[in-house]
Amino acid sequence: MEKYCRQCGTALAEGAKFCRQCGAATGAVESPVTQESAQPTTSLEPTQLMTETLNETTPLAQIQRQTRPRYSQRHLALIGGAIVLIAVVAVSFYLGRWSRNQSTEPTGPQPPLSSDQASAPSPAPPTPAKKPTGDAADQPATKSAKTAERAKQHLDQGNDYLNTGRYREALQEYEQVRRLDKSNYDVYYLMGIAYEKLGELDLARQAHQQCTSGIYADQANRNVTRLEKKRRRSK
């Protein structure tokens, strides 16, 4: 009768002291019935032994931790840094654009000027009473009160014509003032305005040049410069 291993049920060679399958020591002889009944209970022992060995050497939780990517934290840090960099670039772009808009924004509205306003002077105000200057102040008054009154009337009438756009009539009145009052240099400035309104720029420039003293002397000098530039551009 054959002998079988008590542990795994493997048939033993004659005279064997240890099982060649599981290494257990041999014992009493077992019948085939015993061997067949032991096989179902002992057939799982090698699998169980391997499972226990695997659990003892490498725990399942440790194996799962080892299979996880070790560089996940580094990836998160890189993603966070990229987000911060994009935010900084966006803020810098917005600030630069805002600064350019501020630098190019006009400081204040400038009302447009028409060509007539830019080139023609404003209507002359009433001429104040002329005071003699230079040599005329040292000389005794030679004009009678009647002559001075007539000159003033012609001057007032000429200013009325100038302010209402009747420039030819204004020039006629100013010629009377120039004839009656030789010391009144302001009348030349008023004549220059009338000539310029009529488009006679050369006569206007000549009239302003003769206004060498009085309250309009500085303005007449500026008008001479402006009219000379205008004449050069028209050539």
C-alpha positions, 0 to 999 in steps of 0.5 A, spaced: 500 500 500 502 506 498 504 512 503 501 519 502 503 525 505 499 527 511 500 535 509 499 535 502 496 528 500 502 527 495 504 519 494 511 518 497 516 514 495 518 508 498 522 509 504 522 517 504 522 520 510 520 527 507 515 529 502 518 531 496 512 536 495 511 540 501 517 537 505 513 535 511 516 529 515 512 522 513 508 519 518 503 513 518 500 510 512 494 513 509 488 509 505 486 512 498 480 514 502 483 518 507 488 521 501 482 523 497 478 526 503 484 530 505 485 533 498 480 538 498 482 541 505 489 541 503 489 543 496 488 550 498 494 550 502 500 552 497 495 558 495 494 560 502 502 560 503 503 564 498 498 569 500 501 569 507 508 570 504 506 576 500 502 579 506 508 578 510 513 581 505 510 587 502 503 590 505 498 591 500 497 599 502 505 600 501 504 597 494 499 601 493 502 607 495 508 605 491 504 605 485 502 612 486 506 618 482 511 621 486 512 627 482 504 629 483 506 635 488 511 637 483 506 638 478 502 642 483 507 647 484 509 648 477 501 649 475 501 654 481 507 657 479 504 658 472 498 661 474 501 666 478 506 668 472 499 669 468 496 673 473 502 677 473 503 678 466 495 680 465 496 685 471 502 688 468 499 689 461 493 692 464 497 697 468 501 699 461 495 700 457 492 704 463 498 708 463 498 709 455 491 711 455 492 716 461 499 719 458 495 720 451 489 723 454 488 731 452 488 735 458 482 739 456 478 741 450 480 746 446 475 750 442 476 751 435 477 757 432 474 759 425 479 762 420 476 769 421 477 769 428 484 767 427 486 772 422 482 778 423 482 782 430 476 784 434 472 790 433 476 796 436 473 799 442 472 807 443 478 811 443 480 814 449 482 821 449 488 822 446 494 825 451 499 829 447 506 826 448 513 827 446 514 834 443 507 836 443 507 836 450 512 841 451 508 846 446 502 850 448 496 847 445 495 850 438 488 847 436 482 850 438 476 847 442 472 847 436 477 843 432 478 838 438 471 837 438 470 836 431 476 830 431 472 827 437 466 827 433 469 824 427 472 818 431 466 816 434 462 816 428 468 812 425 468 807 430 460 806 430 461 804 422 467 800 424 463 796 429 457 795 424 461 793 418 461 799 414 468 799 413 469 804 407 465 810 411 469 808 417 475 810 413 472 816 411 471 818 418 478 816 420 481 820 415 478 826 418 481 825 424 488 824 422 487 831 418 484 834 424 489 831 430 496 830 427 498 827 434 492 822 434 496 815 432 491 811 435 487 812 428 492 809 424 491 802 428 483 803 427 484 804 419 489 798 419 483 794 422 478 797 417 483 796 411 484 788 413 476 787 413 476 790 406 481 785 404 486 790 402 492 787 406 498 792 404 494 798 406 492 795 412 500 793 414 502 800 412 496 803 417 499 799 422 506 801 421 504 808 422 501 807 429 508 808 433 505 810 439 499 810 444 495 805 447 495 801 440 502 801 439 504 794 441 498 791 438 499 794 431 506 792 431 504 785 432 499 786 426 504 788 422 508 782 423 502 777 422 500 781 415 507 780 413 507 773 414 500 772 411 503 776 404 509 771 404 504 765 404 500 768 399 505 769 394 
